[in-house]
């Protein structure tokens, strides 16, 4: 069983930055692909960024060049550095992994971009 817990959300003005963290417990973190998803009110959950166990990184087109995903295997933590935030980035951000055939999600952290 894997437990995920996000932190770092909050209220920020347009153009500002936030750094999200997701700490994992249980399982073998080094072999997990780690993902950040987000869900805005009234919209479907969407994949924001992914980092594989081998370090391959993918971003949604809407965040490419503004967001950076990284992982620290020693701390069993994945990060999402979000720069130049826009109002359309407002959403609940979720950490996700799949491990030994099961899908695991954190409870989410709210990010609100507003002046």
Residue pairs with C-beta under 8 A, 6 or more apart in sequence:
1 26
1 27
2 24
2 25
2 26
2 27
2 32
2 97
2 99
2 102
2 104
3 24
3 25
3 26
3 104
4 22
4 23
4 24
4 95
4 96
4 97
4 104
4 105
4 106
5 22
5 23
5 95
5 106
5 107
6 20
6 21
6 22
6 93
6 94
6 95
6 106
6 107
6 108
6 109
7 20
7 21
7 22
7 23
7 109
8 18
8 19
8 20
8 21
8 109
9 18
9 20
9 93
9 109
9 110
9 111
10 18
10 110
10 111
10 112
11 112
11 113
11 114
12 18
12 85
12 111
12 112
12 113
13 113
13 114
13 115
14 85
14 86
14 87
14 113
14 114
14 115
15 84
15 85
16 85
16 113
17 81
17 82
17 83
17 84
17 85
18 82
18 85
18 111
19 79
19 80
19 81
19 82
20 36
20 79
20 80
20 82
20 93
20 109
20 111
21 77
21 78
21 79
22 34
22 36
22 77
22 78
22 79
22 80
22 95
22 106
23 75
23 76
23 77
24 32
24 34
24 76
24 77
24 78
24 95
24 97
25 76
27 97
27 99
27 100
28 99
29 73
29 76
30 53
30 73
31 53
31 99
32 53
32 97
32 98
32 99
33 50
33 51
33 52
33 53
33 97
33 98
34 50
34 51
34 69
34 71
34 78
34 95
34 96
34 97
35 47
35 48
35 49
35 50
35 51
35 95
35 96
35 97
36 47
36 48
36 49
36 50
36 69
36 78
36 80
36 93
36 94
36 95
36 96
37 45
37 46
37 47
37 48
37 93
37 94
37 96
38 45
38 46
38 48
38 89
38 91
38 92
38 93
38 94
38 111
39 45
39 46
39 91
39 92
39 94
39 108
40 88
40 90
40 91
40 92
43 91
45 94
46 60
47 60
48 59
48 60
48 63
48 67
48 80
48 93
49 57
49 58
49 59
49 60
49 63
49 67
49 69
49 80
50 57
50 58
50 69
51 57
51 69
51 70
51 71
51 78
57 69
59 67
59 69
62 88
63 82
63 89
66 82
66 83
66 84
66 85
67 80
67 81
67 82
67 83
68 80
68 81
68 83
69 78
69 79
69 80
69 81
70 78
70 79
70 81
71 77
71 78
71 79
72 78
72 79
78 95
80 93
82 89
82 111
85 111
85 113
86 113
87 113
87 114
88 113
89 111
89 113
90 111
90 112
90 113
90 114
91 110
91 111
92 108
92 109
92 110
92 111
93 108
93 109
93 110
93 111
94 105
94 106
94 107
94 108
95 105
95 106
96 103
96 104
96 105
96 106
97 103
97 104
98 104
